Amino acid sequence: MDKDLFLQQAKQQFLLIFQKSKARDTVTVEKHRAEGFLYAGELLGLTDKTELQQLMAEAHLEVFGYALSERLDYQQQRKTALADGQFDYFDEPAISRRR
């Protein structure tokens, strides 16, 4: 398998996971399949973690319309608000807090 084909297939797996996640479907099987596939690609020297993280970020942006880093920031803000007892943070609808 050449590198371009591998990366194309990896992106398709990321897209499938994010699309199913967006539809609130279970993605356990797809995640495990992707993990094995991506690990094999690393072992065979077709890719590395940095390249896969970039590919995942691109797929996330394509499906959700916002950067994966924005999602991680949102999750961290939510955890901090919960830990600090700042429940007024949750008065604003989640869809508004996301952007």
VENKAFEN-V71848 format. One record per residue. N is the residue number from 1. RES is the residue in one small letter. PHI is phi in whole degrees, -180 to 180 (NA if undefined). BURIAL is I if it has 24 or more other C-alpha atoms within 12 Angstrom, else O. Layout:
BEGIN
N_RES_PHI_BURIAL ; N_RES_PHI_BURIAL
END
This chain:
BEGIN
1_m_NA_O ; 2_d_-86_O ; 3_k_-61_O ; 4_d_-61_O ; 5_l_-66_O ; 6_f_-60_I ; 7_l_-64_I ; 8_q_-63_O ; 9_q_-68_I ; 10_a_-62_I ; 11_k_-64_I ; 12_q_-61_I ; 13_q_-68_I ; 14_f_-61_I ; 15_l_-60_I ; 16_l_-62_I ; 17_i_-62_I ; 18_f_-68_I ; 19_q_-66_I ; 20_k_-67_O ; 21_s_-63_O ; 22_k_-62_O ; 23_a_-83_O ; 24_r_63_O ; 25_d_-90_O ; 26_t_-70_O ; 27_v_-123_O ; 28_t_-57_O ; 29_v_-62_O ; 30_e_-64_I ; 31_k_-64_O ; 32_h_-65_O ; 33_r_-62_O ; 34_a_-65_I ; 35_e_-58_O ; 36_g_-64_O ; 37_f_-62_I ; 38_l_-68_I ; 39_y_-63_O ; 40_a_-62_O ; 41_g_-62_I ; 42_e_-67_O ; 43_l_-62_O ; 44_l_-81_O ; 45_g_78_O ; 46_l_-82_O ; 47_t_-161_I ; 48_d_-141_O ; 49_k_-59_O ; 50_t_-61_O ; 51_e_-65_O ; 52_l_-69_I ; 53_q_-64_O ; 54_q_-65_O ; 55_l_-63_I ; 56_m_-65_I ; 57_a_-63_I ; 58_e_-63_I ; 59_a_-65_I ; 60_h_-63_I ; 61_l_-61_O ; 62_e_-64_O ; 63_v_-82_I ; 64_f_-96_I ; 65_g_84_O ; 66_y_-145_O ; 67_a_-69_O ; 68_l_-59_I ; 69_s_-63_O ; 70_e_-65_O ; 71_r_-65_O ; 72_l_-65_O ; 73_d_-63_O ; 74_y_-60_O ; 75_q_-63_O ; 76_q_-67_O ; 77_q_-61_O ; 78_r_-63_O ; 79_k_-62_O ; 80_t_-64_O ; 81_a_-63_O ; 82_l_-64_O ; 83_a_-64_O ; 84_d_-88_O ; 85_g_72_O ; 86_q_-89_O ; 87_f_-73_O ; 88_d_-66_O ; 89_y_-57_O ; 90_f_-89_O ; 91_d_-68_O ; 92_e_-80_O ; 93_p_-57_O ; 94_a_-56_O ; 95_i_-62_O ; 96_s_-77_O ; 97_r_-71_O ; 98_r_-66_O ; 99_r_-105_O
END
